[in-house]
């Protein structure tokens, strides 16, 4: 099983009707609503630590959650507070995950030049003068991995935790087979890569 940690889940839903954001701003104490600056209302929740963005169209975006359960809890909490203020909304709205960002550690430093050569130019972007990490686009699951010389990996673009797990397993297996199949290893145990995170 791949070892990874979810850092952020971004999900959206709809409350099924247009919202009076001024009225909701009064009902949700501590919310931020400055339509000249940003068209949505921002409501930060301490537990689970998330930010909810409400838009006049009824669209809701939840960001900052560490799990899918946290997303559901945060959206339910806000929906209950809106209903308590006398504003009727759709019950149990369907929540759609837009993006999961997760981190992993491959457990050894990486020689990013060797990784770039092994993975090939089509799916890889590596310009260390511009950015210290290697960008690897995977088609299945459709995610992007940012790989660093330290062995740390950031996975973005996943829609479910299983996608993250599959991507991390794929890159871990690729790193292992590369180490055993060739003399030139992805790992560089005796040196620290410049610009690694």
Secondary structure, DSSP 8 states (H G I E B T S, - for coil): ----EEEEEEEEEE-SS---HHHHHHHSTT-B--TTT-SSEEEEETTTTEEEEE-TTSEEEEEEESSHHHHHHHHHHHHHHHHHTT----SS---EEEEEEEEEE-SS-B-HHHHHHHH-TTTEE--TTT-SSEEEEETTTTEEEEE-TTSEEEEEEESSHHHHHHHHHHHHHHHHHHHHH-SS-SB-TTS--TT--
